[in-house]
Amino acid sequence: MQDVAIGIDARLAGSHQGATSVRDPLDESVPNAARRYDHWLGGKDNFAADRTSGEEVRKRWPGIVTAVRENRLFLGRAVRYAAKERGIRQFLDIGTGMPAVENTHEVAQQIAPEARVVYVDNDPLVLVHARALLTSRPEGQTAYVEADLRDPDRILEHARQTLDLGRPVALMLLAVLHFLPDLDQAYKVVRRLTAELAPGSLLVLSHGSYDLIPPDIAWRLTHETYPGRDDFFPRTGDEVSRFFEGWELLDLDDTGSDGGTRLPGIISDWGPGLRTSNEVIPGPREVSMWGGVARKPS
């Protein structure tokens, strides 16, 4: 099926950091979260300001590159699990970021070519690259929505043009909620998005934290001045666990089978049996990102 591009007048648009003031997302002089993330992943779709910001963060916390790469691996494991083990054929990926390896539709459509994916981001440059590179298999469909995470009603309105919300959907919120400065607003956004999803849907969520990194590194990240410091809002494990309230957290054992439920854990620990044999699992202080996969009960 043909890919679909859906434009939204993103009045809240800046970059998906969620800053209180409106920024021009194409301002090359201002670091952008998606492009900085691209730099950490070794991509080329970033500007000097993004690279400078990324390197200033890395000076203070060298583990940031490991953390973002683990986040991509977590995305891949979660999408494979959703498609293969849970039969999910619809994905709503909010905070798409610059295209990288094993994007959501690529992983899902390897298992189920008919899978449908809606990508959402509020950076026009991200969507330009997405439309060019994130193309669906003929049996499936991908759509691209320019919208801000803080406007869940408009996201849902346009997602319905591609997805049937009466059937299970995997909602992907990876490394995006920590750009919303207001935690209560972040909870409300997630509740609004998940309220529309059918039973059997999955919530795949990851969130940055300073819980597990050494105190001296956390102090430097929060007290020193560098570009990009003020657009990131880490949360504790207890705060992240509240995003999953009312949902059944899924824990996988080493065989890839359901092993019960628990509070959100470090994303590198989720689904060890779904990793390739040559992957080295980093320690918590190198990742320091809480996350999990949860199922909406009947």
C-alpha positions as CSV (number, residue, x, y, z in Angstrom):
1,M,0.0,0.0,0.0
2,Q,1.2,3.5,-0.6
3,D,2.9,5.4,2.1
4,V,1.0,8.4,3.5
5,A,2.2,11.8,4.6
6,I,0.0,13.7,6.9
7,G,0.8,17.3,7.7
8,I,-0.3,19.0,10.9
9,D,0.0,22.7,11.9
10,A,2.1,21.9,14.9
11,R,1.5,25.1,16.9
12,L,3.4,23.6,19.8
13,A,6.3,22.6,17.6
14,G,9.8,23.4,18.6
15,S,11.9,20.3,19.0
16,H,10.5,17.4,20.8
17,Q,12.3,18.5,23.9
18,G,9.0,20.0,25.2
19,A,10.6,23.3,26.1
20,T,8.1,26.0,27.2
21,S,9.1,28.5,24.5
22,V,8.5,27.8,20.9
23,R,11.6,27.2,18.9
24,D,12.2,26.9,15.2
25,P,13.1,23.2,14.7
26,L,15.1,24.1,11.6
27,D,17.3,26.6,13.4
28,E,20.8,25.2,12.8
29,S,22.2,27.2,15.7
30,V,20.1,25.5,18.3
31,P,20.8,21.9,19.3
32,N,17.9,19.6,18.5
33,A,17.2,16.4,20.4
34,A,16.5,14.1,17.4
35,R,19.6,15.3,15.6
36,R,21.8,15.1,18.7
37,Y,20.6,11.5,19.1
38,D,21.5,10.9,15.5
39,H,25.0,12.2,16.2
40,W,25.4,9.8,19.2
41,L,24.3,6.9,16.9
42,G,27.0,7.9,14.4
43,G,24.6,9.4,11.9
44,K,25.2,12.2,9.5
45,D,21.9,14.1,9.7
46,N,22.9,16.7,12.3
47,F,24.4,20.2,12.5
48,A,27.4,21.6,14.3
49,A,25.2,22.8,17.2
50,D,23.9,19.2,17.7
51,R,27.3,17.7,17.6
52,T,28.7,20.3,20.0
53,S,25.8,19.6,22.4
54,G,26.3,15.9,22.1
55,E,30.0,16.0,22.8
56,E,29.4,18.3,25.8
57,V,27.1,15.7,27.3
58,R,29.5,12.9,26.5
59,K,32.3,14.7,28.3
60,R,30.3,14.6,31.4
61,W,28.7,11.2,30.9
62,P,30.7,8.9,28.5
63,G,28.0,6.3,28.8
64,I,25.5,8.3,26.8
65,V,26.4,6.6,23.6
66,T,25.9,3.2,25.1
67,A,22.6,4.4,26.5
68,V,21.1,5.6,23.1
69,R,22.4,2.5,21.3
70,E,20.8,0.3,24.0
71,N,17.6,2.2,23.5
72,R,17.6,1.3,19.7
73,L,18.2,-2.4,20.6
74,F,15.4,-2.3,23.1
75,L,13.1,-0.9,20.4
76,G,14.0,-3.8,18.1
77,R,13.5,-6.5,20.7
78,A,10.1,-5.0,21.7
79,V,8.8,-4.7,18.2
80,R,9.9,-8.3,17.3
81,Y,8.1,-9.5,20.5
82,A,5.0,-7.5,19.7
83,A,4.8,-8.8,16.1
84,K,5.9,-12.4,16.6
85,E,4.6,-13.3,20.1
86,R,1.6,-11.0,20.5
87,G,0.4,-10.8,16.9
88,I,0.5,-7.0,16.8
89,R,0.1,-5.6,13.3
90,Q,-0.2,-1.9,14.2
91,F,2.4,0.5,15.6
92,L,2.2,4.1,16.7
93,D,5.8,5.4,17.1
94,I,5.9,8.9,18.7
95,G,9.2,10.8,18.7
96,T,10.4,9.0,15.6
97,G,13.8,10.7,15.4
98,M,16.2,10.5,12.5
99,P,16.0,7.2,10.5
100,A,18.6,4.7,11.8
101,V,19.0,0.9,11.4
102,E,16.1,-1.4,12.3
103,N,13.3,1.2,12.4
104,T,9.9,0.2,13.7
105,H,8.3,-0.7,10.4
106,E,11.4,-2.5,9.2
107,V,11.5,-4.8,12.2
108,A,7.7,-5.3,12.2
109,Q,7.4,-6.0,8.5
110,Q,10.2,-8.5,8.5
111,I,7.8,-10.6,10.6
112,A,4.4,-9.4,9.3
113,P,4.7,-7.6,5.9
114,E,1.2,-6.3,6.3
115,A,2.0,-4.4,9.5
116,R,1.0,-0.7,9.6
117,V,3.1,1.9,11.2
118,V,2.4,5.6,12.0
119,Y,5.5,7.7,12.7
120,V,5.1,11.0,14.7
121,D,7.6,13.7,15.2
122,N,7.4,17.5,15.4
123,D,10.7,18.2,13.6
124,P,10.0,18.9,9.9
125,L,13.5,17.8,9.0
126,V,12.9,14.4,10.7
127,L,9.7,13.9,8.7
128,V,11.5,14.8,5.4
129,H,14.0,12.0,6.1
130,A,11.3,9.7,7.3
131,R,9.2,10.1,4.1
132,A,12.3,9.5,2.0
133,L,13.7,6.5,3.9
134,L,11.1,4.9,6.0
135,T,9.1,3.3,3.2
136,S,6.8,0.4,3.7
137,R,6.7,-3.0,2.1
138,P,3.9,-3.2,-0.6
139,E,1.7,-5.3,1.7
140,G,1.9,-2.8,4.6
141,Q,1.7,0.9,5.1
142,T,3.6,3.7,6.8
143,A,2.3,7.1,7.5
144,Y,4.1,10.2,8.8
145,V,2.5,12.8,11.1
146,E,4.0,16.1,12.0
147,A,2.7,16.7,15.5
148,D,3.8,17.5,19.0
149,L,3.7,14.9,21.8
150,R,1.9,17.5,24.0
151,D,-1.1,17.3,21.6
152,P,-2.3,13.7,21.9
153,D,-5.8,14.4,20.5
154,R,-4.4,15.5,17.2
155,I,-2.0,12.6,17.1
156,L,-4.9,10.2,17.6
157,E,-7.0,12.0,15.1
158,H,-4.5,11.5,12.3
159,A,-3.4,8.1,13.5
160,R,-6.9,6.8,12.9
161,Q,-6.5,7.5,9.2
162,T,-4.0,4.6,9.1
163,L,-4.7,2.5,12.2
164,D,-7.8,0.8,13.5
165,L,-7.7,1.8,17.2
166,G,-10.4,-0.8,17.8
167,R,-7.7,-3.5,17.4
168,P,-4.5,-3.9,19.4
169,V,-1.8,-1.3,18.7
170,A,1.8,-1.1,20.0
171,L,2.3,2.4,21.3
172,M,6.0,3.3,21.1
173,L,7.2,6.1,23.5
174,L,11.0,5.5,23.5
175,A,13.3,8.2,24.9
176,V,10.8,11.0,24.3
177,L,8.9,11.6,27.5
178,H,12.0,12.9,29.2
179,F,11.8,16.0,27.0
180,L,8.6,17.1,28.7
181,P,9.4,19.4,31.6
182,D,6.1,18.9,33.4
183,L,5.8,15.4,34.8
184,D,2.0,15.7,35.4
185,Q,1.6,16.7,31.8
186,A,3.6,13.7,30.7
187,Y,1.3,11.4,32.7
188,K,-1.8,13.0,31.2
189,V,-0.4,12.6,27.7
190,V,0.3,8.9,28.2
191,R,-3.1,8.4,29.8
192,R,-4.9,10.1,26.9
193,L,-3.0,8.1,24.3
194,T,-3.5,4.8,26.1
195,A,-7.2,5.4,26.8
196,E,-8.0,5.1,23.1
197,L,-6.2,1.8,22.6
198,A,-8.0,-1.6,22.5
199,P,-7.4,-4.4,25.1
200,G,-4.3,-6.4,24.1
201,S,-2.4,-3.3,23.0
202,L,1.1,-2.9,24.2
203,L,2.9,0.1,25.7
204,V,6.6,0.2,24.9
205,L,8.3,3.0,26.9
206,S,11.8,4.1,27.9
207,H,12.8,7.1,29.9
208,G,16.2,8.6,30.9
209,S,17.2,8.7,34.5
210,Y,20.1,9.7,36.7
211,D,19.3,7.0,39.3
212,L,22.1,4.7,38.5
213,I,25.0,6.9,37.3
214,P,27.7,7.9,39.7
215,P,26.7,11.0,41.8
216,D,29.6,13.1,40.5
217,I,28.4,12.6,36.9
218,A,24.8,13.4,37.8
219,W,26.0,16.5,39.6
220,R,27.9,17.7,36.5
221,L,25.0,17.0,34.2
222,T,22.6,19.0,36.4
223,H,24.8,21.8,37.6
224,E,27.3,22.6,34.9
225,T,26.4,24.8,31.9
226,Y,26.4,23.3,28.5
227,P,24.2,23.4,25.4
228,G,21.3,21.0,25.7
229,R,21.2,20.8,29.5
230,D,17.9,22.4,30.0
231,D,15.9,20.3,27.5
232,F,16.3,17.0,29.3
233,F,14.3,16.0,32.4
234,P,15.3,12.7,34.0
235,R,13.0,10.8,36.3
236,T,13.3,8.2,39.0
237,G,12.3,4.6,38.6
238,D,9.3,5.1,40.8
239,E,8.2,8.1,38.6
240,V,8.6,6.0,35.5
241,S,6.6,3.2,36.9
242,R,3.5,5.4,37.1
243,F,3.3,5.5,33.3
244,F,2.4,1.9,33.4
245,E,-0.4,2.1,36.0
246,G,-3.4,-0.1,35.0
247,W,-1.3,-2.1,32.5
248,E,0.2,-5.6,32.9
249,L,4.0,-5.3,32.8
250,L,5.6,-8.1,30.8
251,D,8.9,-9.5,32.0
252,L,10.8,-11.9,29.8
253,D,13.2,-14.6,31.0
254,D,16.3,-15.8,29.2
255,T,14.4,-18.0,26.9
256,G,12.2,-15.1,25.6
257,S,9.1,-16.5,27.4
258,D,6.9,-14.5,29.7
259,G,8.4,-14.6,33.2
260,G,5.8,-12.7,35.2
261,T,5.4,-9.0,35.9
262,R,7.6,-6.5,37.8
263,L,8.3,-2.8,38.0
264,P,10.0,-1.2,35.0
265,G,13.6,-2.2,34.8
266,I,16.8,-1.1,33.0
267,I,16.0,-1.4,29.3
268,S,19.2,-3.4,28.7
269,D,17.7,-6.2,30.9
270,W,14.5,-6.6,29.0
271,G,14.1,-9.7,26.8
272,P,17.7,-11.0,27.1
273,G,16.6,-14.1,25.1
274,L,15.7,-11.8,22.1
275,R,19.3,-10.5,21.8
276,T,21.7,-11.8,19.2
277,S,24.4,-14.0,20.5
278,N,27.2,-11.5,20.0
279,E,25.6,-8.6,21.9
280,V,27.3,-7.6,25.1
281,I,24.9,-6.4,27.8
282,P,26.2,-3.2,29.4
283,G,25.9,-2.5,33.1
284,P,23.1,-0.3,34.6
285,R,25.4,2.8,35.1
286,E,26.2,2.8,31.4
287,V,22.5,2.7,30.4
288,S,20.6,4.4,33.3
289,M,17.3,4.3,31.3
290,W,14.2,2.8,32.8
291,G,11.7,1.1,30.6
292,G,9.3,-1.8,29.9
293,V,6.7,-3.4,27.8
294,A,3.1,-3.6,29.2
295,R,-0.2,-5.1,27.9
296,K,-3.5,-3.4,28.3
297,P,-5.8,-5.8,30.1
298,S,-9.3,-6.8,28.9
